[in-house]
Amino acid sequence: MDTITHGLLGATAAQLGFRQKIGRDASWLAFAAATAPDLDFFIAPLLSLSGAEVDEFTMTQVHRGPSHSLLLAPLFVLPIAMGWWYFRRRLTSDNKPQPATDLTTHPEVARHMGTSVGRKRPGFFLLYACLLVAWLTHAPLDYLTAYGTQLFSPLTSTRYSLVAVPIVDIIFTPLLILTLLLCYLVRKARGGRAVRSTLVIGWLGFALAMGYLATGRIMHNRAVDIAKQATGITDVVSAEAYPQIPTIFLWRVVLETEDEWIAVRVHHFRKDPPTPDQISRVRKQPDNQWTRMASELRECEIYDWFAQGRLRTEYRRIEGLHLICIHDMRYSRDSSGVESMWPLRVQFDSDGQLIMAGRM
């Protein structure tokens, strides 16, 4: 999912009780914690600056890796929580006098933190829990996209995905924005005294967002059934559906049989089944020595791992060159197309020497 939506989900999770006990900084820090896993985008550039050999496949391996691990999340959050806790204590000590057990008896501190006078200072574990919950919203949301996420790194590098939503969604993101906006307006209208109201709004908005994600999975299964009926295919090797940006109501369904690949465009708002121009078919090509040589390359192994095995291979010989084009069947510019959005191309010369291997 896009990074901004991750932050909004984290801030929404903060409305489930943390914001009411901690103050307005809970929302902002939860937003930051929920977006932080995507900072792994900068790992490859940093490695290249250090002199390490980095290519596009290194980025593929790094992104949605350890920073997205459910197992490592408690460790990543710990230093952030410690810094937050220290900052709040330091701010309190800089605004004496007030009791050490009460952060907000001093009006200036209460105003800065967005809390009410007399509220007990939140302890470290409450701050830590707020950040941990926000951080843990990130990987499961990515898990619901087709891209795949290393949920249990470093124990395994397996990419997991339960395809339910696109990476950009025009309904899910506004749901989160509306929830946060309503919480803000209620607090503003009531002078900050809206604990119960914002708690209800937060949980209601969060529940609606989770319900939308569940609906996406239902639409996924329905899209596969519609595609099978439209093509008349019953015996399949695999069947998967991929939501198209920006909604869960338009899908690209990919059916694999023993002999061919079939891509079908499915729109849930249309009563009629997919028409022939919304269905593409391509015959599978048999393996040969060149496709086998390509499959043993590092680039192809990483690409296969990234695509979770959803690859279609084409072989051609042109002017003495052996060309292998490997398509990631999850993504295509045309929802019913069989051409990948970013295929991997491999070239060998007539002597079997590798000329190039990269995504185009």
C-alpha positions in Angstrom: 0.0 0.0 0.0 1.2 3.6 -0.5 3.2 5.1 2.3 0.7 7.9 3.1 -2.1 5.4 3.6 0.1 3.4 5.9 0.6 6.6 8.0 -3.1 7.3 8.1 -3.9 3.7 9.3 -1.3 4.1 12.0 -2.8 7.4 13.1 -6.2 5.9 13.1 -5.0 3.1 15.3 -3.8 5.7 17.7 -7.4 6.9 18.1 -8.3 3.5 19.7 -7.4 4.7 23.1 -3.8 5.9 22.9 -4.5 9.4 21.7 -7.0 9.9 24.5 -4.5 8.9 27.2 -1.3 10.4 25.7 -2.2 13.5 23.8 -2.0 14.8 20.2 1.6 13.7 19.8 0.4 10.1 19.8 -1.3 10.7 16.5 1.8 12.2 14.9 4.2 9.6 16.2 1.9 6.8 15.3 1.7 8.2 11.7 5.5 8.3 11.6 5.9 4.8 13.1 3.4 3.3 10.5 5.4 4.8 7.6 8.9 4.0 9.0 9.1 0.5 7.5 9.2 2.0 4.0 12.4 3.7 4.8 14.1 0.5 3.5 13.9 2.3 0.2 17.0 4.1 1.2 19.1 1.1 2.1 20.2 0.3 -1.4 21.3 3.9 -2.2 23.2 4.0 1.1 24.9 0.7 0.3 26.0 2.1 -3.1 27.5 5.2 -1.4 29.6 2.9 0.8 31.1 1.3 -2.3 29.1 -1.9 -2.3 27.9 -3.3 -5.6 24.2 -2.6 -5.8 21.7 -3.2 -8.7 18.0 -3.1 -9.2 17.7 -6.7 -7.8 19.3 -5.7 -4.5 16.4 -3.2 -4.0 13.9 -5.9 -4.8 15.4 -8.1 -2.1 15.6 -5.3 0.5 12.2 -3.7 0.1 9.5 -5.2 2.3 12.2 -7.2 4.1 13.4 -7.0 7.7 11.7 -3.6 8.3 8.4 -5.3 7.5 9.0 -8.3 9.8 6.4 -8.9 12.5 9.2 -10.6 14.5 11.5 -7.6 14.5 8.9 -4.9 15.0 9.3 -4.8 18.8 13.1 -4.1 18.4 12.6 -1.4 15.7 10.1 0.4 17.9 12.1 0.4 21.1 14.6 3.2 20.4 11.8 5.4 19.0 9.7 4.9 22.1 12.7 5.6 24.3 13.3 8.8 22.5 9.7 9.9 22.8 9.6 9.0 26.5 12.8 10.9 27.1 11.5 14.0 25.2 8.3 14.1 27.2 10.1 13.8 30.5 12.6 16.5 29.5 9.7 18.8 28.5 8.1 18.3 31.8 11.3 19.0 33.7 11.8 22.2 31.7 8.4 23.5 32.8 8.5 23.1 36.5 6.9 23.2 39.0 4.6 20.3 38.7 4.5 16.9 40.4 6.7 14.2 38.8 3.7 11.9 38.5 1.6 14.4 36.7 2.6 15.7 33.3 -0.2 18.1 32.6 -0.8 20.1 35.8 1.3 22.8 34.2 -0.9 24.6 31.6 1.9 25.2 29.1 2.9 21.5 29.0 -0.8 20.5 28.7 -1.3 22.9 25.8 1.8 21.7 24.0 0.9 18.0 24.4 -2.7 18.5 23.5 -3.9 17.0 26.9 -6.1 18.2 29.7 -4.9 19.7 32.9 -4.7 17.1 35.6 -4.2 14.1 33.3 -1.6 11.6 34.6 1.6 11.4 32.7 1.7 8.3 30.4 4.3 5.8 31.2 6.9 4.3 28.9 5.0 1.2 28.2 1.9 3.1 27.0 4.1 5.1 24.6 5.8 1.9 23.5 2.5 0.1 22.9 1.1 3.0 20.9 4.1 2.9 18.5 4.2 -0.9 18.3 0.5 -1.1 17.3 1.1 1.6 14.7 4.2 -0.1 13.3 2.4 -3.5 13.2 -0.4 -2.1 11.0 2.2 -1.7 8.2 3.2 -5.3 7.2 -0.3 -6.8 7.4 -1.6 -4.0 5.1 1.2 -4.8 2.6 0.4 -8.5 3.0 -3.1 -7.7 1.5 -1.5 -6.5 -1.7 -0.1 -8.6 -4.6 3.5 -7.4 -4.1 4.4 -9.8 -1.3 5.9 -9.1 2.1 8.6 -10.9 4.1 6.5 -11.2 7.3 8.8 -13.5 9.2 12.3 -12.2 8.2 15.0 -13.1 9.2 13.7 -16.6 9.9 12.6 -16.9 6.3 12.7 -14.7 3.2 9.4 -16.1 1.9 7.1 -13.4 0.4 3.6 -13.7 1.7 0.5 -12.1 0.1 -3.2 -12.4 0.5 -4.4 -10.3 -2.4 -7.4 -8.1 -1.4 -6.6 -4.5 -2.2 -4.5 -2.5 -4.8 -1.5 -0.4 -3.7 -3.6 2.7 -4.1 -7.3 2.7 -3.2 -9.7 5.6 -3.6 -12.1 4.2 -1.0 -9.9 2.8 1.8 -7.7 5.9 2.1 -10.6 8.4 2.3 -12.2 6.2 5.0 -9.1 6.7 7.2 -9.0 10.4 6.4 -12.6 10.8 7.3 -12.1 9.0 10.7 -9.2 11.3 11.6 -11.0 14.4 10.5 -14.1 13.6 12.6 -12.0 13.0 15.6 -10.3 16.3 15.1 -13.5 18.2 14.6 -15.2 16.7 17.7 -12.2 17.5 19.9 -12.1 21.1 18.5 -15.9 21.5 19.1 -15.6 20.2 22.7 -12.4 22.0 23.7 -10.4 18.8 23.7 -12.8 17.0 26.1 -14.1 14.2 23.8 -12.6 11.0 25.1 -15.6 8.8 24.6 -16.8 10.4 21.4 -13.4 10.1 19.7 -13.0 6.5 21.0 -16.3 5.6 19.4 -15.4 7.4 16.1 -11.9 5.8 16.1 -13.2 2.2 16.6 -16.0 2.7 14.1 -13.7 4.1 11.4 -11.2 1.3 12.0 -13.9 -1.3 11.8 -15.2 0.1 8.5 -11.7 0.1 7.1 -11.1 -3.5 8.2 -14.5 -4.4 6.7 -13.5 -2.9 3.4 -10.4 -5.0 3.4 -12.4 -8.1 4.0 -14.8 -7.1 1.2 -11.7 -6.9 -1.1 -10.9 -10.5 -0.4 -14.5 -11.5 -1.1 -14.3 -9.6 -4.4 -11.0 -11.5 -5.2 -12.7 -14.9 -4.9 -15.7 -13.7 -6.9 -13.5 -12.4 -9.7 -11.8 -15.8 -10.0 -15.2 -17.6 -10.2 -16.4 -15.1 -12.9 -13.2 -15.6 -14.9 -13.6 -19.4 -14.8 -17.2 -19.2 -15.9 -16.4 -16.8 -18.7 -13.6 -18.9 -20.1 -15.1 -22.3 -19.4 -12.0 -23.4 -17.7 -12.4 -25.9 -14.9 -9.0 -27.7 -14.8 -6.4 -25.1 -13.8 -2.9 -25.3 -12.5 -3.4 -22.0 -10.6 -5.9 -19.2 -10.5 -5.2 -15.7 -9.0 -6.8 -12.3 -9.1 -5.1 -8.9 -8.8 -7.0 -5.7 -8.0 -6.4 -2.9 -10.4 -5.6 0.7 -9.2 -7.6 2.3 -7.7 -10.4 0.0 -6.5 -11.4 -3.5 -5.4 -14.1 -3.6 -8.0 -11.9 -4.0 -11.0 -9.7 -7.1 -11.3 -7.1 -8.8 -13.5 -7.6 -12.6 -13.2 -4.8 -14.9 -14.3 -5.6 -18.5 -15.0 -2.8 -21.0 -15.7 -3.6 -24.4 -17.3 -1.2 -27.2 -18.5 -1.1 -25.6 -21.9 -1.7 -21.9 -21.7 -2.0 -18.6 -19.7 -5.3 -16.7 -19.7 -5.8 -13.2 -18.5 -9.3 -11.9 -17.9 -10.6 -8.4 -17.0 -13.4 -8.6 -14.4 -15.5 -5.6 -13.4 -17.9 -6.3 -10.5 -20.2 -3.4 -11.4 -21.1 -5.0 -14.8 -23.8 -7.6 -14.9 -22.6 -9.1 -18.2 -19.7 -11.6 -18.2 -16.3 -10.6 -19.6 -16.5 -10.3 -23.4 -13.9 -11.9 -25.8 -12.0 -8.7 -26.1 -11.5 -8.7 -22.3 -9.9 -12.2 -22.4 -6.4 -12.9 -23.6 -4.7 -16.3 -24.1 -1.2 -17.3 -24.9 0.2 -20.8 -25.4 3.0 -22.0 -23.1 6.4 -22.6 -24.8 8.4 -25.7 -23.9 11.6 -25.3 -22.0 14.9 -25.5 -23.9 18.6 -25.2 -23.0 18.4 -21.4 -23.2 15.5 -20.9 -20.9 17.1 -23.4 -18.5 20.3 -21.4 -18.6 18.4 -18.2 -17.9 16.6 -19.7 -15.0 19.9 -20.4 -13.3 21.0 -16.8 -13.3 21.0 -14.8 -10.1 18.7 -12.2 -11.7 16.1 -14.8 -12.7 16.2 -16.5 -9.3 15.5 -13.2 -7.6 12.8 -12.3 -10.1 11.1 -15.7 -9.6 11.2 -15.2 -5.8 9.8 -11.7 -6.2 7.0 -12.8 -8.5 6.2 -15.8 -6.2 6.5 -18.2 -9.1 3.9 -16.4 -11.3 6.2 -16.3 -14.4 5.6 -16.9 -18.1 8.6 -17.5 -20.3 9.0 -16.7 -24.0 12.0 -17.7 -26.2 13.0 -16.2 -29.5 16.1 -16.4 -31.7 16.9 -13.3 -33.7 20.0 -12.8 -35.8 22.0 -15.4 -33.9 21.0 -14.1 -30.5 18.9 -16.1 -28.0 16.3 -13.9 -26.4 14.4 -14.9 -23.3 11.6 -12.7 -22.0 10.2 -13.6 -18.6 6.8 -12.1 -17.6 5.6 -11.4 -14.1 1.9 -12.3 -14.6 0.7 -10.4 -11.7 1.2 -7.0 -13.3 0.3 -5.7 -16.8 -0.6 -2.3 -18.2 -3.7 -3.9 -19.6 -5.8 -5.7 -17.1 -6.6 -8.4 -19.6 -3.1 -8.4 -21.2 -0.5 -11.2 -21.1 2.5 -8.9 -21.4 4.2 -8.0 -18.1 4.5 -4.4 -16.9 8.2 -4.9 -16.3 9.5 -8.2 -17.9 12.9 -9.6 -17.3 14.9 -9.9 -20.5 17.9 -12.2 -20.9 20.2 -12.4 -24.0 22.8 -15.0 -24.9 25.0 -15.0 -27.9 25.4 -18.0 -30.2 28.3 -19.3 -28.0 26.1 -19.2 -24.8 27.8 -16.1 -23.4 25.5 -13.8 -21.4 25.0 -10.4 -23.0 22.5 -8.9 -20.7 19.9 -9.7 -18.0 17.7 -7.0 -16.6 14.2 -5.7 -16.4 12.9 -3.5 -19.2 
